């Protein structure tokens, strides 16, 4: 763990919780990427940003979070990388053992995942998003080997993961009947933002009619009953666009555990989506994979 290098892009509340957890766990280094300037809207869910008036003077989220994280564990090297992560060359990602992406467009998620998969070494890839009281995490460990204890013996296991693009391309009609409704709802909003050229979180309740229209089109294309994506759920995701701190803590904590498992190669990893909804307090793991990668 102390020799591992983690890349984190997009510093909202859930990712701040994750960064705190892995820094306290003692990873080797954490590199932060987020050139957005700190504003008052950055404060509510991100505890790494202390609410000091006139303190930031145009500093970026990455710079401010870097300063705070260094105080958690001086033994961990925390650094900032500037620029648009989608323009970074493949060789840049080779320095890392795990890449965590948040607040990125659908296209950027696919692109960065593809770059990680083209490397000669295996780099764990994660996306994480939180909307109000709901959150989603995606995991791609590629061809992953690990060990776990069963009774008194240690057994070796292997799992093959699909890429992010492969996972979300699985036809909805091919999925198990009881897949989380949150999976479908997140895909609808994700595609709406992609079509409209919006950044994640910029969609609001004012876009309700457009989102419902896209839901109808996607359900018709995928032969899915619209009741699988309830109006009430979509409206919650469109109304509560800010992160809910308790949900950030839960998802950030689980993401931290998963990254540590992936680095150490010990314990059953999550495959490949995790959903949490504070309305019912349930966390669900969904294996959204094509036939060749379903275990």
C-alpha positions in Angstrom: 0.0 0.0 0.0 2.8 2.4 0.9 4.2 2.0 -2.6 1.0 2.7 -4.5 0.2 5.8 -6.5 -3.3 7.1 -6.9 -4.7 9.6 -9.4 -7.9 11.5 -8.5 -9.8 13.7 -10.9 -12.8 15.8 -9.8 -12.8 16.9 -6.2 -16.4 17.0 -4.9 -17.5 15.8 -1.5 -17.5 12.0 -2.2 -14.0 12.1 -3.6 -12.8 14.3 -0.7 -14.0 11.5 1.7 -12.2 8.9 -0.5 -9.0 10.9 -0.5 -9.1 11.3 3.3 -9.5 7.5 3.7 -6.6 6.5 1.5 -4.3 9.1 2.8 -5.0 8.0 6.4 -4.5 4.4 5.2 -1.0 5.3 4.1 -0.8 5.1 0.3 2.5 6.2 -1.3 1.1 9.2 -3.2 -2.0 10.9 -4.3 -2.1 13.2 -7.4 -5.1 15.6 -7.7 -6.6 17.0 -10.9 -9.3 19.7 -10.7 -8.6 23.2 -12.1 -12.0 24.6 -11.1 -11.7 27.7 -8.8 -13.0 27.3 -5.3 -16.4 29.0 -4.8 -19.0 29.2 -2.0 -20.8 26.3 -3.8 -17.8 24.1 -3.3 -18.0 24.3 0.5 -21.2 22.4 1.7 -20.1 18.8 1.0 -16.3 19.1 0.7 -14.9 19.1 4.2 -11.3 19.6 2.8 -12.3 23.2 2.0 -12.3 25.2 5.2 -14.8 28.2 5.1 -12.3 31.0 5.6 -13.5 34.2 4.0 -11.0 35.8 1.5 -8.7 32.9 2.1 -8.5 31.2 -1.3 -7.7 34.1 -3.7 -8.5 32.2 -6.8 -7.0 28.9 -5.8 -8.2 25.7 -7.5 -10.0 22.9 -5.8 -7.0 20.6 -6.3 -4.7 23.1 -4.6 -6.9 23.7 -1.6 -7.7 20.0 -1.1 -3.9 19.2 -1.5 -3.1 21.5 1.4 -5.7 19.9 3.6 -4.7 16.3 2.8 -1.1 16.9 3.6 -2.1 17.6 7.2 -3.9 14.2 7.5 -0.7 12.2 6.9 2.7 13.9 6.3 4.1 10.5 5.2 1.9 10.5 2.0 3.0 12.6 -0.9 0.1 14.7 -2.2 0.6 16.7 -5.4 -1.4 18.7 -8.0 -1.5 18.2 -11.8 -3.0 20.9 -13.9 -4.7 20.6 -17.3 -7.6 18.8 -18.9 -7.2 15.1 -18.0 -8.7 14.0 -21.3 -5.7 15.5 -23.1 -3.0 13.7 -21.0 -1.1 11.0 -23.0 -1.4 7.3 -22.3 2.1 7.3 -20.7 0.9 9.8 -18.0 -1.5 7.1 -16.6 1.3 4.5 -16.4 2.6 6.1 -13.2 -0.5 5.1 -11.3 -2.0 2.0 -9.7 -5.5 3.3 -9.5 -7.4 6.1 -11.3 -10.5 7.6 -9.8 -12.7 9.9 -12.0 -15.6 12.1 -10.9 -17.4 15.2 -12.3 -16.4 14.1 -15.8 -18.5 13.9 -18.9 -19.6 10.5 -20.4 -17.0 10.9 -23.2 -14.2 11.6 -20.8 -15.0 8.6 -18.6 -14.9 6.3 -21.7 -11.6 7.9 -23.0 -9.7 7.7 -19.7 -10.8 4.2 -19.1 -9.6 3.3 -22.6 -6.2 4.8 -22.0 -5.8 2.9 -18.7 -6.7 -0.3 -20.6 -4.0 0.3 -23.2 -1.2 0.3 -20.7 1.2 -2.7 -20.3 0.4 -2.9 -16.6 -3.0 -3.2 -15.0 -4.4 0.1 -13.7 -7.6 0.0 -11.6 -10.2 2.4 -12.9 -13.2 3.9 -10.9 -15.9 6.4 -11.6 -18.0 7.8 -8.8 -20.9 10.3 -8.8 -23.3 11.5 -6.1 -26.6 13.3 -6.8 -28.4 14.5 -3.6 -29.2 11.4 -1.6 -28.2 8.9 -4.4 -24.7 7.7 -5.5 -23.1 5.4 -8.0 -19.7 3.8 -8.3 -18.2 1.9 -11.3 -15.2 -0.4 -11.1 -13.0 -1.8 -13.9 -10.1 -4.0 -12.7 -9.6 -5.6 -16.1 -8.3 -9.2 -15.8 -7.9 -9.2 -12.0 -6.4 -11.9 -9.8 -6.7 -11.9 -6.1 -6.6 -14.1 -3.0 -9.2 -14.7 -0.3 -9.5 -16.8 2.8 -12.0 -19.6 2.8 -12.2 -21.5 6.1 -8.6 -22.2 7.0 -7.1 -21.9 3.5 -6.2 -19.1 1.1 -7.6 -19.6 -2.4 -6.6 -17.8 -5.6 -9.4 -16.2 -7.7 -9.7 -14.4 -11.0 -12.4 -12.0 -12.4 -12.6 -10.4 -15.8 -14.1 -6.9 -15.9 -15.7 -5.1 -18.8 -14.7 -1.5 -19.6 -17.1 1.4 -18.7 -18.1 1.7 -22.3 -18.7 -2.1 -22.7 -20.8 -2.1 -19.4 -23.1 0.7 -20.3 -23.5 -0.7 -23.8 -25.1 -3.9 -22.6 -28.7 -3.9 -23.9 -31.2 -3.2 -21.2 -33.3 -6.1 -22.4 -30.3 -8.4 -21.7 -30.0 -7.4 -18.0 -31.5 -9.3 -15.1 -35.1 -8.3 -14.2 -34.3 -6.9 -10.8 -31.5 -4.5 -11.8 -31.5 -1.3 -9.7 -33.8 1.4 -11.0 -31.0 3.8 -10.1 -28.8 2.2 -12.8 -31.3 3.1 -15.5 -32.0 6.6 -14.1 -28.3 7.5 -14.0 -27.8 6.4 -17.6 -30.7 8.6 -18.7 -29.4 11.7 -17.0 -25.8 10.9 -18.1 -26.9 10.6 -21.8 -29.0 13.8 -21.5 -26.0 15.7 -20.2 -23.9 14.2 -23.0 -26.4 15.2 -25.7 -26.8 18.7 -24.3 -23.1 19.2 -23.8 -23.6 19.7 -20.0 -21.1 19.0 -17.3 -22.2 16.5 -14.6 -24.5 18.2 -12.1 -25.6 21.0 -14.4 -28.9 19.3 -15.3 -31.8 20.5 -13.0 -35.5 20.2 -12.6 -35.9 22.7 -15.4 -34.8 20.0 -17.7 -37.6 17.6 -16.6 -39.5 17.5 -19.9 -36.3 16.9 -21.9 -35.1 14.1 -19.6 -38.6 12.4 -19.6 -38.6 12.6 -23.4 -35.1 10.9 -23.6 -36.3 8.3 -21.1 -39.2 7.4 -23.3 -36.9 7.1 -26.4 -34.4 4.9 -24.5 -37.1 2.7 -23.1 -38.6 2.2 -26.5 -35.2 1.4 -28.1 -34.3 -1.0 -25.3 -37.8 -2.6 -25.0 -37.9 -1.6 -21.3 -41.1 -0.5 -19.4 -40.9 3.1 -18.4 -42.0 2.1 -14.9 -38.4 0.8 -14.4 -37.3 4.5 -14.3 -40.0 6.1 -12.1 -40.8 9.8 -12.5 -40.3 10.4 -8.8 -36.7 9.0 -9.0 -35.7 11.1 -12.0 -37.3 14.2 -10.3 -35.3 13.6 -7.2 -32.0 13.3 -9.2 -32.9 16.5 -11.0 -34.0 18.5 -7.9 -31.2 17.4 -5.5 -28.2 18.1 -7.7 -25.9 18.9 -4.7 -24.2 16.1 -2.8 -25.6 15.0 0.5 -22.7 14.8 3.0 -23.8 11.5 4.7 -24.0 9.8 1.3 -20.6 11.2 0.4 -19.2 9.6 3.6 -20.8 6.2 2.8 -19.7 6.0 -0.9 -16.3 7.6 -0.3 -15.7 5.0 2.5 -16.7 2.0 0.3 -14.6 3.4 -2.6 -11.6 3.6 -0.3 -12.0 0.0 0.8 -12.3 -1.2 -2.8 -9.2 0.7 -4.0 -7.2 -0.8 -1.0 -8.4 -4.3 -1.9 -7.5 -3.8 -5.6 -4.0 -2.6 -4.6 -3.4 -5.4 -2.1 -5.0 -8.1 -4.1 -6.7 -9.4 -1.0 -10.5 -9.8 -0.5 -13.5 -10.1 -2.8 -13.6 -7.0 -5.1 -16.9 -5.3 -6.1 -18.1 -6.1 -9.6 -18.8 -3.7 -11.2 -21.5 -1.1 -10.2 -22.5 0.0 -6.7 -25.6 2.1 -5.9 -26.7 3.7 -2.7 -30.0 5.5 -2.0 -30.4 7.2 1.3 -34.2 7.0 0.9 -34.2 3.3 1.8 -30.6 3.1 3.1 -29.8 0.3 0.8 -26.5 -0.3 -1.0 -26.8 -2.6 -4.1 -24.1 -4.3 -6.2 -25.0 -4.9 -9.8 -22.9 -6.9 -12.3 -23.5 -5.2 -15.6 -21.4 -7.2 -17.9 -21.5 -8.9 -21.3 -21.6 -12.7 -21.5 -17.8 -12.9 -21.9 -17.0 -11.1 -18.7 -19.9 -12.2 -16.5 -18.6 -14.4 -13.6 
